[in-house]
Amino acid sequence: MYKPLYRIVFCIAGVFLGTIAHAQFSQKFAVNSQRKVMIESPDNFMSIEIFNNQNDSIQLITNYNFIETDNIISFQVSDYNFDGNKDFSISYPQAGNTIYHLFIYNPHTKEFNRIYFPTNTKAMCESFSNISLDSQKKHIISTCKNEDNQNYTDIWIINEDGIAEFTGKKK
């Protein structure tokens, strides 16, 4: 019988026909050939709990209230730092863009670390927005639209220390 090593579950509060409804989102995925994940957020993303059934450890990410939206929240799995391990992101639409919060798997600590958007860069976007991946160049492409309907594209990498580095922009 298949027994996951990690599992992921999100509890999402949303608006449904004018009333608040609580929905539970469940997603299982393999980080690599040996690890799978389960995440729970019992308090509407004030914290995220990551369970590892292989050694019964729990990773708790606290003080994480990023969702200030009534829009639909999405969950994606991808290899955002191109190291061969699957990572995850949580996203939601805001002001014509889709905002992403990235969590990168660290194989040394066997935990996920949130990648914070750097503030002191020449990036034109104010967050990781509408992202796509360039697997050949190992870049994260972030595009955004401002209030004047101008489009911007920023290029990022996640370095070996798990920090987002701005590498340039496109017009």
CORCOR-V987975 format. One line per field, one symbol per residue. ss: DSSP state (~ for helix, > for strand, _ for the rest). phi: phi as a letter, one per 40 degrees, with the letter a starting at -180 (. if undefined). Layout:
ss: ???
phi: ???
//
This chain:
ss: _____>>>>>>>>>>>__>>>>>>>>>_>>_____>>>>>_______>>>>>____>>>>>___________>>>>>>________>>>>>>>>__>>>>>>>>>>____>>>>>____________>>__>>>____>>>>>>>_____>>>>>>>>_____>>>>>>>_
phi: .cbccbbbbbbbcabbfgbcbbbbbbabaccacbbbbbbbbcbfgcabbbbbccbfcbbbbbfbcbcbacccbbbbbabcbfbgbcbabbbacafgbbcbbcbbcbcccfbcbccccccbbcccccacbfcbbbcccfbcbbbabcccgccbbbbbbbcccgbcbcbiabc
//
